[in-house]
Amino acid sequence: MKKNSLYKGTLQNIILKLLSKEVKMYGYQMTQRAKELTEGELEMTEGALYPLLHKLEGDGMITSEIQEINGRSRKYYLLTEKGKKQQAAQEAEMRSYLFNLNTIFNI
């Protein structure tokens, strides 16, 4: 991640949310979608993204599948049921957090 260190603590939430909106995504697609949604403010690096994807997969939050696209292998990530539940819980927690920040900072 490049621009804002505040994103660092929410990267897992961001990945799970991106996956909850799509059936499946590959890593580069996630980085580009996050960048697009934040108008360039969030630039996830491979060094930040892939270790977290491996951790989420190890924790059973996501699963992956390899597909051949134009003769090249591409690894897609999908939310598991456990991941869907975790994403919903994290989103509720994030909403509460943002509400409290808004109260404090009057944003």
PAZAPA-4460 file (N, C-alpha, C; in steps of 0.05 Angstrom, whole numbers, plus 32768, in hexadecimal, padded with zeros to 4 digits):
% residues 107
    n_x    n_y    n_z   ca_x   ca_y   ca_z    c_x    c_y    c_z   seq   type   mol
   8011   7FE9   8000   8000   8000   8000   8012   8018   8000     1      M     A
   8008   802C   7FF3   801A   8042   7FED   8012   805C   7FFC     2      K     A
   7FFB   8065   7FFA   7FF5   8081   8002   7FED   8084   801F     3      K     A
   7FDE   8073   802B   7FD4   8078   8045   7FD7   8060   8058     4      N     A
   7FE6   8064   806D   7FEB   804D   807F   7FD2   8045   808E     5      S     A
   7FBE   8056   808F   7FA5   804F   809D   7F97   8037   808F     6      L     A
   7F9B   8034   8075   7F90   801D   8067   7F9C   8003   806F     7      Y     A
   7FB4   8004   8079   7FC3   7FEB   807F   7FB3   7FD9   8093     8      K     A
   7FA8   7FE5   80A7   7F99   7FD6   80BB   7F7E   7FCC   80B2     9      G     A
   7F75   7FD5   809A   7F5B   7FCD   8090   7F5D   7FBC   8077    10      T     A
   7F75   7FB5   806F   7F78   7FA6   8056   7F68   7F8D   8055    11      L     A
   7F68   7F7E   806B   7F58   7F65   806B   7F3A   7F6B   8066    12      Q     A
   7F30   7F80   8073   7F14   7F88   8070   7F0F   7F8F   8052    13      N     A
   7F22   7F9E   8047   7F1F   7FA6   802B   7F1F   7F8F   8018    14      I     A
   7F31   7F7C   801C   7F31   7F64   800B   7F18   7F54   800D    15      I     A
   7F0F   7F4F   8025   7EF6   7F40   8029   7EDE   7F4E   801D    16      L     A
   7EDE   7F69   801F   7EC7   7F78   8014   7EC8   7F77   7FF5    17      K     A
   7EDF   7F7A   7FEA   7EE2   7F78   7FCC   7ED8   7F5D   7FC3    18      L     A
   7EE0   7F47   7FD1   7ED7   7F2C   7FC9   7EB9   7F28   7FCE    19      L     A
   7EAE   7F36   7FE1   7E91   7F33   7FE6   7E80   7F3F   7FD0    20      S     A
   7E8C   7F51   7FC1   7E7D   7F5F   7FAB   7E80   7F50   7F91    21      K     A
   7E94   7F3E   7F8F   7E99   7F2F   7F76   7E98   7F11   7F7C    22      E     A
   7E93   7F02   7F67   7E93   7EE5   7F6B   7EAF   7EDB   7F71    23      V     A
   7EC3   7EE6   7F61   7EDF   7EDF   7F65   7EF0   7EF5   7F59    24      K     A
   7F08   7EF8   7F64   7F1A   7F0C   7F5A   7F37   7F01   7F5B    25      M     A
   7F48   7F0B   7F4A   7F64   7F04   7F4C   7F73   7F1C   7F58    26      Y     A
   7F8B   7F18   7F62   7F99   7F2C   7F71   7F9B   7F47   7F64    27      G     A
   7FA5   7F48   7F4B   7FA8   7F61   7F3D   7F8D   7F70   7F3A    28      Y     A
   7F79   7F60   7F36   7F5E   7F6C   7F33   7F55   7F79   7F4D    29      Q     A
   7F5C   7F6D   7F64   7F56   7F7A   7F7E   7F65   7F94   7F81    30      M     A
   7F7E   7F94   7F7A   7F8E   7FAD   7F7D   7F82   7FC3   7F6C    31      T     A
   7F7A   7FBC   7F54   7F70   7FD1   7F41   7F54   7FDA   7F4A    32      Q     A
   7F44   7FC8   7F54   7F29   7FD0   7F5D   7F2B   7FE2   7F75    33      R     A
   7F3C   7FDC   7F88   7F40   7FED   7FA0   7F4A   8008   7F97    34      A     A
   7F5D   8009   7F85   7F67   8022   7F7B   7F51   8033   7F6E    35      K     A
   7F41   8025   7F5E   7F2B   8033   7F4F   7F17   803E   7F63    36      E     A
   7F0F   802E   7F76   7EFA   8036   7F8A   7F03   804D   7F9B    37      L     A
   7F1D   804F   7FA0   7F28   8064   7FB2   7F35   807B   7FA1    38      T     A
   7F2F   807B   7F87   7F3A   808F   7F75   7F58   8092   7F79    39      E     A
   7F66   807C   7F7A   7F83   807B   7F7B   7F8F   807E   7F97    40      G     A
   7F7F   8081   7FAC   7F8A   8085   7FC7   7F95   806B   7FD2    41      E     A
   7F89   8054   7FCC   7F93   803B   7FD6   7FA1   802B   7FC0    42      L     A
   7FBB   8028   7FC3   7FCA   8019   7FB0   7FD7   8001   7FBF    43      E     A
   7FCA   7FEA   7FBD   7FD3   7FD2   7FCA   7FEB   7FC7   7FBB    44      M     A
   8000   7FC1   7FC9   8017   7FB4   7FBC   8014   7F96   7FBE    45      T     A
   8022   7F88   7FAD   8022   7F6B   7FAE   802D   7F61   7FC9    46      E     A
   8040   7F70   7FD3   804C   7F68   7FED   8039   7F6A   8004    47      G     A
   8024   7F7A   8002   8010   7F7C   8016   7FF8   7F69   8011    48      A     A
   7FF1   7F67   7FF7   7FDA   7F57   7FEF   7FDD   7F39   7FF2    49      L     A
   7FF2   7F2E   7FE5   7FF4   7F11   7FE3   7FF8   7F03   7FFE    50      Y     A
   8009   7F0E   8010   800B   7F00   802A   7FF0   7EFF   8039    51      P     A
   7FE0   7F15   8036   7FC6   7F15   8043   7FB3   7F01   8035    52      L     A
   7FB4   7EFF   801B   7FA3   7EEC   800D   7FAA   7ECF   8016    53      L     A
   7FC4   7ECA   8019   7FCD   7EAF   8023   7FC3   7EAA   8040    54      H     A
   7FC5   7EBF   8050   7FBB   7EBC   806C   7F9D   7EB7   806C    55      K     A
   7F8E   7EC6   805D   7F71   7EC3   805C   7F69   7EA7   8052    56      L     A
   7F79   7E9D   803E   7F74   7E82   8034   7F7A   7E6E   804A    57      E     A
   7F90   7E71   8058   7F97   7E5F   806D   7F83   7E5F   8084    58      G     A
   7F77   7E76   8089   7F63   7E79   809E   7F47   7E6F   8095    59      D     A
   7F44   7E67   807C   7F2B   7E5D   8072   7F17   7E73   806A    60      G     A
   7F20   7E8C   8068   7F0E   7EA2   8061   7F0A   7EA3   8043    61      M     A
   7F1E   7E9B   8034   7F1C   7E9B   8017   7F27   7E81   800C    62      I     A
   7F20   7E7B   7FF4   7F2B   7E64   7FE5   7F35   7E6E   7FCB    63      T     A
   7F45   7E5F   7FBD   7F4F   7E67   7FA3   7F4B   7E51   7F8E    64      S     A
   7F4B   7E5A   7F76   7F49   7E47   7F5F   7F5A   7E52   7F48    65      E     A
   7F66   7E41   7F3A   7F77   7E48   7F23   7F66   7E44   7F0A    66      I     A
   7F67   7E59   7EF9   7F59   7E57   7EDF   7F6D   7E5E   7EC9    67      Q     A
   7F6A   7E51   7EB3   7F7B   7E57   7E9B   7F6C   7E6D   7E8B    68      E     A
   7F79   7E83   7E87   7F6E   7E99   7E77   7F82   7EA0   7E61    69      I     A
   7F7A   7E9B   7E49   7F8B   7EA0   7E32   7FA7   7E93   7E35    70      N     A
   7FA6   7E7A   7E3E   7FBF   7E6B   7E41   7FCF   7E71   7E5A    71      G     A
   7FC5   7E83   7E6B   7FD4   7E8A   7E83   7FC3   7E82   7E9C    72      R     A
   7FD1   7E79   7EB0   7FC3   7E72   7EC9   7FBE   7E8C   7ED9    73      S     A
   7FA6   7E8E   7EE4   7F9E   7EA4   7EF5   7F91   7E99   7F0E    74      R     A
   7F9A   7EA3   7F25   7F8F   7E9A   7F3F   7F79   7EAD   7F48    75      K     A
   7F61   7EA2   7F4B   7F4A   7EB1   7F54   7F45   7EAA   7F71    76      Y     A
   7F3C   7EBE   7F80   7F35   7EBB   7F9C   7F17   7EBF   7FA0    77      Y     A
   7F0B   7EAE   7FB1   7EEF   7EAF   7FB7   7EEA   7EAE   7FD5    78      L     A
   7ED5   7EBB   7FDE   7ECE   7EB9   7FFB   7EC2   7E9E   8001    79      L     A
   7EC9   7E94   8018   7EBC   7E7C   8022   7EA4   7E85   8034    80      T     A
   7E94   7E73   803E   7E7F   7E7A   8050   7E8A   7E87   8069    81      E     A
   7EA0   7E7D   8073   7EAD   7E89   808A   7EB6   7EA5   8084    82      K     A
   7EC1   7EA9   806C   7EC9   7EC4   8064   7EB2   7ED7   8061    83      G     A
   7E9C   7ECD   8057   7E84   7EDF   8054   7E7A   7EE8   8070    84      K     A
   7E7B   7ED6   8083   7E72   7EDD   809E   7E86   7EF1   80AA    85      K     A
   7EA0   7EEC   80A6   7EB5   7EFE   80B1   7EB2   7F19   80A4    86      Q     A
   7EAE   7F1A   808A   7EAB   7F34   807C   7E94   7F44   8087    87      Q     A
   7E7D   7F37   808B   7E66   7F45   8096   7E6B   7F4F   80B2    88      A     A
   7E79   7F40   80C3   7E7F   7F48   80DE   7E93   7F60   80DD    89      A     A
   7EA7   7F5E   80CC   7EBB   7F73   80CA   7EAE   7F8D   80BF    90      Q     A
   7E9C   7F8A   80AD   7E8F   7FA2   80A2   7E7E   7FAF   80B7    91      E     A
   7E70   7FA0   80C8   7E60   7FAC   80DE   7E73   7FBA   80F1    92      A     A
   7E8A   7FAE   80F7   7E9D   7FBA   8109   7EA8   7FD4   80FD    93      E     A
   7EAE   7FD3   80E3   7EB8   7FEB   80D5   7EA4   8002   80D5    94      M     A
   7E8B   7FFB   80D1   7E76   8010   80D1   7E75   801D   80EC    95      R     A
   7E76   800E   8101   7E76   8019   811C   7E8E   802B   8121    96      S     A
   7EA5   8021   8118   7EBE   8030   811A   7EBC   804B   810C    97      Y     A
   7EB3   804A   80F3   7EB0   8063   80E3   7E9C   8076   80F0    98      L     A
   7E86   806B   80FB   7E73   807C   8108   7E80   808A   8120    99      F     A
   7E90   807C   812F   7E9D   8088   8146   7EB2   809C   813E   100      N     A
   7EC1   8097   8129   7ED4   80AB   811F   7EC5   80C4   8115   101      L     A
   7EAF   80C0   8108   7EA0   80D7   80FE   7E96   80E7   8116   102      N     A
   7E8E   80DA   812B   7E85   80E8   8144   7E9C   80F8   8150   103      T     A
   7EB3   80EC   8151   7ECA   80F9   815D   7ED4   8110   814C   104      I     A
   7ED8   810B   8132   7EE4   811F   8120   7ECF   8130   8112   105      F     A
   7EB6   812A   8115   7EA1   8139   8108   7EA6   813C   80E9   106      N     A
   7EAB   8125   80DD   7EB2   8123   80C1   7E99   8126   80B0   107      I     A
***
